[in-house]
Amino acid sequence: MNPKNLSIKARIMLGFALPILLFAGFSVWLSTQLAEVKQDLNKVSGPSMEHALLATQMDKSVVQIQQYLQDVSATRAKDGLDDGFKNAKQNFDALNSAIDTFEKQFVASNDAAELNGIRSIRTSAASYFATGMTMAKLTLMVVQRLATR
């Protein structure tokens, strides 16, 4: 088929049809590529975002444990200001719950290095909480003894 043998009408129609067909083909290809990218992002971002938020919550729990124990020491647990121990324990429980979630994930993915790391964090968190509770209780005991002298 020689383009010179085509009528003017056929040439004009071909001139408009060819770019439209190319554009339609490109659009279909682009749609499939975007669908694949979206699917991949959903696979990756769901757990990643969840874990990032969980790590942020863990960080907050650690700070809150320290804050509540410091508050109970500073206020000497007087006049209804003795809820610091209870609030610190709630934050410690939330921290352990988050650690449990990470631990389950690392067991499921068979990631020994990360599993050892999260177990080390659990041990350190337990020591941190126990030491903080002991220090706060000792502070209250010392302050009460000094107040009775």
TINULO-381134 format. One record per residue (C-alpha): x, y, z. Coordinates in steps of 0.5 Angstrom, whole numbers. Example, Ala and Ser with C-alpha at 12.3 -4.5 7.8 and 13.67 -1.06 7.14 Angstrom:
<drendrens>
[drendren [25,-9,16]]
[drendren [27,-2,14]]
</drendrens>
This chain:
<drendrens>
[drendren [0,0,0]]
[drendren [3,6,-2]]
[drendren [1,13,1]]
[drendren [1,16,-6]]
[drendren [-4,12,-8]]
[drendren [-9,14,-2]]
[drendren [-14,19,-3]]
[drendren [-14,26,0]]
[drendren [-19,23,5]]
[drendren [-16,17,7]]
[drendren [-9,21,8]]
[drendren [-13,26,13]]
[drendren [-16,20,16]]
[drendren [-10,16,17]]
[drendren [-6,23,19]]
[drendren [-11,23,25]]
[drendren [-12,16,27]]
[drendren [-5,14,27]]
[drendren [-3,19,33]]
[drendren [-10,17,36]]
[drendren [-8,10,36]]
[drendren [-1,11,39]]
[drendren [-4,15,44]]
[drendren [-9,10,46]]
[drendren [-4,4,46]]
[drendren [1,9,50]]
[drendren [-5,10,55]]
[drendren [-7,2,56]]
[drendren [1,1,57]]
[drendren [1,7,62]]
[drendren [-5,4,66]]
[drendren [-2,-3,67]]
[drendren [5,0,69]]
[drendren [1,4,74]]
[drendren [-3,-1,77]]
[drendren [3,-6,78]]
[drendren [7,0,82]]
[drendren [0,1,86]]
[drendren [0,-6,88]]
[drendren [7,-6,89]]
[drendren [7,0,94]]
[drendren [1,-3,97]]
[drendren [5,-9,99]]
[drendren [11,-5,102]]
[drendren [7,1,105]]
[drendren [2,-3,109]]
[drendren [7,-7,114]]
[drendren [12,-1,113]]
[drendren [8,4,115]]
[drendren [5,0,121]]
[drendren [12,-2,123]]
[drendren [14,6,123]]
[drendren [8,8,127]]
[drendren [9,2,132]]
[drendren [16,4,133]]
[drendren [14,11,134]]
[drendren [9,9,139]]
[drendren [15,5,143]]
[drendren [19,11,143]]
[drendren [13,15,146]]
[drendren [12,9,151]]
[drendren [19,10,153]]
[drendren [19,17,154]]
[drendren [12,17,158]]
[drendren [15,11,163]]
[drendren [21,16,165]]
[drendren [16,22,165]]
[drendren [11,19,170]]
[drendren [16,16,175]]
[drendren [19,23,175]]
[drendren [13,26,176]]
[drendren [11,21,182]]
[drendren [18,23,185]]
[drendren [17,30,184]]
[drendren [10,31,187]]
[drendren [12,26,192]]
[drendren [5,22,191]]
[drendren [1,27,195]]
[drendren [-6,30,194]]
[drendren [-8,25,189]]
[drendren [-2,25,185]]
[drendren [0,18,186]]
[drendren [-2,15,179]]
[drendren [5,16,176]]
[drendren [6,8,178]]
[drendren [0,6,175]]
[drendren [1,10,168]]
[drendren [8,8,168]]
[drendren [6,1,168]]
[drendren [1,2,163]]
[drendren [6,5,158]]
[drendren [11,-1,160]]
[drendren [5,-6,158]]
[drendren [4,-2,151]]
[drendren [11,-2,150]]
[drendren [11,-10,151]]
[drendren [5,-11,146]]
[drendren [9,-7,141]]
[drendren [15,-11,142]]
[drendren [11,-17,142]]
[drendren [8,-15,135]]
[drendren [15,-14,132]]
[drendren [18,-21,135]]
[drendren [12,-24,132]]
[drendren [14,-21,125]]
[drendren [21,-23,126]]
[drendren [19,-30,127]]
[drendren [15,-31,121]]
[drendren [20,-28,117]]
[drendren [25,-32,120]]
[drendren [30,-26,121]]
[drendren [34,-28,127]]
[drendren [38,-22,127]]
[drendren [32,-18,128]]
[drendren [29,-23,133]]
[drendren [35,-22,137]]
[drendren [35,-15,137]]
[drendren [28,-14,139]]
[drendren [29,-19,145]]
[drendren [35,-15,147]]
[drendren [30,-9,147]]
[drendren [25,-13,151]]
[drendren [31,-14,156]]
[drendren [33,-7,156]]
[drendren [26,-5,157]]
[drendren [25,-9,163]]
[drendren [31,-7,166]]
[drendren [29,0,165]]
[drendren [22,0,168]]
[drendren [25,-4,174]]
[drendren [30,1,175]]
[drendren [26,7,174]]
[drendren [20,4,179]]
[drendren [26,2,184]]
[drendren [29,9,184]]
[drendren [22,13,184]]
[drendren [20,8,190]]
[drendren [26,10,194]]
[drendren [26,17,192]]
[drendren [19,17,196]]
[drendren [21,13,202]]
[drendren [27,18,203]]
[drendren [23,24,202]]
[drendren [18,21,207]]
[drendren [23,20,212]]
[drendren [26,27,211]]
[drendren [20,30,212]]
[drendren [18,26,219]]
[drendren [25,28,222]]
</drendrens>
